[in-house]
Amino acid sequence: MNGIIQIVSGFVIGGAGFHQIAEHPLQGICALFLAGFLVMIGFEKKLAERSRGIKN
């Protein structure tokens, strides 16, 4: 998955997680964890792409 798509989907899932915490706290916390993981991996992919571009 592309890094930008992964970052955006992480923010979308994070927003849904914040909304879900009011009714189902465990599901909301799991969604926030997944969102943080997606955003972290997405930024890591973008950083790796940038560093490969500088070396070439």
N, CA, C and O atoms as CSV, one atom per row, in Angstrom:
chain,resi,resn,atom,element,x,y,z
A,1,MET,N,N,0.841,-1.171,0.000
A,1,MET,CA,C,0.000,0.000,0.000
A,1,MET,C,C,0.890,1.240,0.000
A,1,MET,O,O,1.932,1.276,0.655
A,2,ASN,N,N,0.469,2.227,-0.729
A,2,ASN,CA,C,1.210,3.479,-0.816
A,2,ASN,C,C,1.231,4.169,0.550
A,2,ASN,O,O,0.271,4.072,1.315
A,3,GLY,N,N,2.323,4.862,0.850
A,3,GLY,CA,C,2.464,5.505,2.149
A,3,GLY,C,C,1.412,6.564,2.418
A,3,GLY,O,O,0.875,6.640,3.523
A,4,ILE,N,N,1.110,7.391,1.408
A,4,ILE,CA,C,0.115,8.453,1.577
A,4,ILE,C,C,-1.262,7.855,1.843
A,4,ILE,O,O,-1.988,8.325,2.719
A,5,ILE,N,N,-1.621,6.819,1.088
A,5,ILE,CA,C,-2.922,6.169,1.283
A,5,ILE,C,C,-3.002,5.579,2.687
A,5,ILE,O,O,-4.047,5.640,3.335
A,6,GLN,N,N,-1.908,5.015,3.145
A,6,GLN,CA,C,-1.878,4.411,4.470
A,6,GLN,C,C,-2.025,5.471,5.566
A,6,GLN,O,O,-2.715,5.244,6.559
A,7,ILE,N,N,-1.389,6.607,5.390
A,7,ILE,CA,C,-1.497,7.691,6.373
A,7,ILE,C,C,-2.931,8.223,6.420
A,7,ILE,O,O,-3.486,8.418,7.501
A,8,VAL,N,N,-3.525,8.456,5.256
A,8,VAL,CA,C,-4.891,8.984,5.209
A,8,VAL,C,C,-5.880,7.987,5.802
A,8,VAL,O,O,-6.770,8.371,6.561
A,9,SER,N,N,-5.729,6.707,5.460
A,9,SER,CA,C,-6.646,5.715,6.022
A,9,SER,C,C,-6.461,5.604,7.532
A,9,SER,O,O,-7.423,5.346,8.255
A,10,GLY,N,N,-5.242,5.796,8.010
A,10,GLY,CA,C,-5.017,5.800,9.451
A,10,GLY,C,C,-5.748,6.935,10.138
A,10,GLY,O,O,-6.321,6.745,11.211
A,11,PHE,N,N,-5.735,8.124,9.528
A,11,PHE,CA,C,-6.460,9.252,10.112
A,11,PHE,C,C,-7.972,9.020,10.086
A,11,PHE,O,O,-8.675,9.397,11.023
A,12,VAL,N,N,-8.472,8.399,9.011
A,12,VAL,CA,C,-9.908,8.109,8.921
A,12,VAL,C,C,-10.314,7.107,10.000
A,12,VAL,O,O,-11.318,7.298,10.687
A,13,ILE,N,N,-9.530,6.042,10.145
A,13,ILE,CA,C,-9.832,5.043,11.175
A,13,ILE,C,C,-9.702,5.664,12.566
A,13,ILE,O,O,-10.475,5.330,13.464
A,14,GLY,N,N,-8.739,6.559,12.752
A,14,GLY,CA,C,-8.592,7.238,14.036
A,14,GLY,C,C,-9.804,8.092,14.381
A,14,GLY,O,O,-10.251,8.112,15.528
A,15,GLY,N,N,-10.332,8.794,13.390
A,15,GLY,CA,C,-11.544,9.586,13.619
A,15,GLY,C,C,-12.729,8.713,13.984
A,15,GLY,O,O,-13.519,9.057,14.864
A,16,ALA,N,N,-12.850,7.583,13.304
A,16,ALA,CA,C,-13.921,6.643,13.644
A,16,ALA,C,C,-13.711,6.063,15.039
A,16,ALA,O,O,-14.674,5.813,15.763
A,17,GLY,N,N,-12.460,5.850,15.412
A,17,GLY,CA,C,-12.164,5.327,16.745
A,17,GLY,C,C,-12.562,6.304,17.833
A,17,GLY,O,O,-13.117,5.902,18.856
A,18,PHE,N,N,-12.280,7.606,17.622
A,18,PHE,CA,C,-12.697,8.612,18.603
A,18,PHE,C,C,-14.219,8.646,18.729
A,18,PHE,O,O,-14.755,8.795,19.827
A,19,HIS,N,N,-14.902,8.509,17.605
A,19,HIS,CA,C,-16.364,8.515,17.621
A,19,HIS,C,C,-16.907,7.270,18.332
A,19,HIS,O,O,-17.933,7.340,19.008
A,20,GLN,N,N,-16.231,6.150,18.181
A,20,GLN,CA,C,-16.690,4.873,18.725
A,20,GLN,C,C,-16.442,4.747,20.231
A,20,GLN,O,O,-17.117,3.960,20.895
A,21,ILE,N,N,-15.499,5.498,20.776
A,21,ILE,CA,C,-15.153,5.369,22.195
A,21,ILE,C,C,-16.359,5.643,23.099
A,21,ILE,O,O,-16.470,5.043,24.168
A,22,ALA,N,N,-17.255,6.532,22.693
A,22,ALA,CA,C,-18.395,6.878,23.542
A,22,ALA,C,C,-19.304,5.676,23.803
A,22,ALA,O,O,-19.803,5.507,24.915
A,23,GLU,N,N,-19.522,4.840,22.781
A,23,GLU,CA,C,-20.445,3.719,22.948
A,23,GLU,C,C,-19.745,2.411,23.275
A,23,GLU,O,O,-20.204,1.660,24.136
A,24,HIS,N,N,-18.654,2.135,22.606
A,24,HIS,CA,C,-17.923,0.878,22.810
A,24,HIS,C,C,-16.445,1.204,23.013
A,24,HIS,O,O,-15.689,1.255,22.043
A,25,PRO,N,N,-16.028,1.422,24.245
A,25,PRO,CA,C,-14.650,1.869,24.497
A,25,PRO,C,C,-13.582,0.914,23.974
A,25,PRO,O,O,-12.561,1.366,23.457
A,26,LEU,N,N,-13.791,-0.384,24.095
A,26,LEU,CA,C,-12.772,-1.334,23.647
A,26,LEU,C,C,-12.588,-1.276,22.132
A,26,LEU,O,O,-11.460,-1.300,21.641
A,27,GLN,N,N,-13.693,-1.200,21.394
A,27,GLN,CA,C,-13.595,-1.090,19.937
A,27,GLN,C,C,-12.925,0.217,19.532
A,27,GLN,O,O,-12.134,0.243,18.589
A,28,GLY,N,N,-13.235,1.292,20.233
A,28,GLY,CA,C,-12.614,2.581,19.930
A,28,GLY,C,C,-11.123,2.565,20.185
A,28,GLY,O,O,-10.344,3.102,19.398
A,29,ILE,N,N,-10.722,1.946,21.294
A,29,ILE,CA,C,-9.289,1.864,21.607
A,29,ILE,C,C,-8.564,1.017,20.573
A,29,ILE,O,O,-7.457,1.358,20.155
A,30,CYS,N,N,-9.182,-0.087,20.158
A,30,CYS,CA,C,-8.566,-0.935,19.122
A,30,CYS,C,C,-8.437,-0.179,17.803
A,30,CYS,O,O,-7.427,-0.305,17.111
A,31,ALA,N,N,-9.458,0.607,17.452
A,31,ALA,CA,C,-9.398,1.392,16.220
A,31,ALA,C,C,-8.301,2.444,16.297
A,31,ALA,O,O,-7.599,2.681,15.313
A,32,LEU,N,N,-8.146,3.077,17.458
A,32,LEU,CA,C,-7.081,4.072,17.604
A,32,LEU,C,C,-5.703,3.423,17.520
A,32,LEU,O,O,-4.779,3.998,16.946
A,33,PHE,N,N,-5.564,2.235,18.085
A,33,PHE,CA,C,-4.294,1.516,18.000
A,33,PHE,C,C,-3.973,1.175,16.548
A,33,PHE,O,O,-2.844,1.367,16.096
A,34,LEU,N,N,-4.966,0.671,15.819
A,34,LEU,CA,C,-4.767,0.349,14.406
A,34,LEU,C,C,-4.429,1.605,13.608
A,34,LEU,O,O,-3.560,1.570,12.737
A,35,ALA,N,N,-5.106,2.709,13.900
A,35,ALA,CA,C,-4.844,3.959,13.188
A,35,ALA,C,C,-3.422,4.441,13.435
A,35,ALA,O,O,-2.732,4.852,12.503
A,36,GLY,N,N,-2.985,4.392,14.682
A,36,GLY,CA,C,-1.613,4.799,14.985
A,36,GLY,C,C,-0.595,3.929,14.288
A,36,GLY,O,O,0.427,4.417,13.805
A,37,PHE,N,N,-0.874,2.640,14.235
A,37,PHE,CA,C,0.028,1.716,13.549
A,37,PHE,C,C,0.092,2.028,12.059
A,37,PHE,O,O,1.177,2.062,11.480
A,38,LEU,N,N,-1.068,2.259,11.429
A,38,LEU,CA,C,-1.089,2.573,9.999
A,38,LEU,C,C,-0.349,3.871,9.698
A,38,LEU,O,O,0.416,3.939,8.736
A,39,VAL,N,N,-0.569,4.893,10.507
A,39,VAL,CA,C,0.093,6.177,10.281
A,39,VAL,C,C,1.599,6.031,10.464
A,39,VAL,O,O,2.374,6.576,9.679
A,40,MET,N,N,2.019,5.298,11.498
A,40,MET,CA,C,3.447,5.104,11.748
A,40,MET,C,C,4.112,4.382,10.573
A,40,MET,O,O,5.176,4.798,10.114
A,41,ILE,N,N,3.500,3.317,10.091
A,41,ILE,CA,C,4.068,2.566,8.970
A,41,ILE,C,C,4.042,3.412,7.696
A,41,ILE,O,O,4.976,3.353,6.896
A,42,GLY,N,N,2.985,4.193,7.504
A,42,GLY,CA,C,2.909,5.057,6.322
A,42,GLY,C,C,4.013,6.095,6.303
A,42,GLY,O,O,4.625,6.327,5.260
A,43,PHE,N,N,4.281,6.729,7.449
A,43,PHE,CA,C,5.371,7.702,7.516
A,43,PHE,C,C,6.720,7.022,7.311
A,43,PHE,O,O,7.622,7.591,6.698
A,44,GLU,N,N,6.851,5.808,7.824
A,44,GLU,CA,C,8.105,5.075,7.632
A,44,GLU,C,C,8.330,4.766,6.153
A,44,GLU,O,O,9.455,4.859,5.662
A,45,LYS,N,N,7.263,4.400,5.445
A,45,LYS,CA,C,7.385,4.132,4.009
A,45,LYS,C,C,7.767,5.397,3.244
A,45,LYS,O,O,8.627,5.362,2.363
A,46,LYS,N,N,7.118,6.524,3.587
A,46,LYS,CA,C,7.447,7.773,2.900
A,46,LYS,C,C,8.883,8.195,3.174
A,46,LYS,O,O,9.557,8.701,2.277
A,47,LEU,N,N,9.360,7.996,4.394
A,47,LEU,CA,C,10.736,8.333,4.731
A,47,LEU,C,C,11.706,7.439,3.977
A,47,LEU,O,O,12.748,7.905,3.517
A,48,ALA,N,N,11.375,6.153,3.845
A,48,ALA,CA,C,12.237,5.234,3.099
A,48,ALA,C,C,12.275,5.607,1.623
A,48,ALA,O,O,13.333,5.546,0.997
A,49,GLU,N,N,11.124,5.995,1.056
A,49,GLU,CA,C,11.100,6.423,-0.345
A,49,GLU,C,C,11.966,7.663,-0.540
A,49,GLU,O,O,12.701,7.763,-1.522
A,50,ARG,N,N,11.880,8.592,0.382
A,50,ARG,CA,C,12.651,9.832,0.277
A,50,ARG,C,C,14.146,9.553,0.382
A,50,ARG,O,O,14.939,10.128,-0.365
A,51,SER,N,N,14.537,8.675,1.305
A,51,SER,CA,C,15.965,8.400,1.472
A,51,SER,C,C,16.519,7.622,0.279
A,51,SER,O,O,17.678,7.805,-0.091
A,52,ARG,N,N,15.709,6.763,-0.322
A,52,ARG,CA,C,16.169,6.066,-1.533
A,52,ARG,C,C,16.334,7.048,-2.678
A,52,ARG,O,O,17.243,6.900,-3.495
A,53,GLY,N,N,15.468,8.045,-2.747
A,53,GLY,CA,C,15.566,9.040,-3.807
A,53,GLY,C,C,16.803,9.905,-3.671
A,53,GLY,O,O,17.366,10.321,-4.684
A,54,ILE,N,N,17.241,10.187,-2.469
A,54,ILE,CA,C,18.430,11.010,-2.257
A,54,ILE,C,C,19.691,10.241,-2.631
A,54,ILE,O,O,20.628,10.821,-3.179
A,55,LYS,N,N,19.725,8.950,-2.343
A,55,LYS,CA,C,20.919,8.157,-2.624
A,55,LYS,C,C,21.133,7.958,-4.117
A,55,LYS,O,O,22.276,7.838,-4.557
A,56,ASN,N,N,20.064,7.919,-4.907
A,56,ASN,CA,C,20.208,7.641,-6.347
A,56,ASN,C,C,20.631,8.837,-7.127
A,56,ASN,O,O,20.792,8.754,-8.344
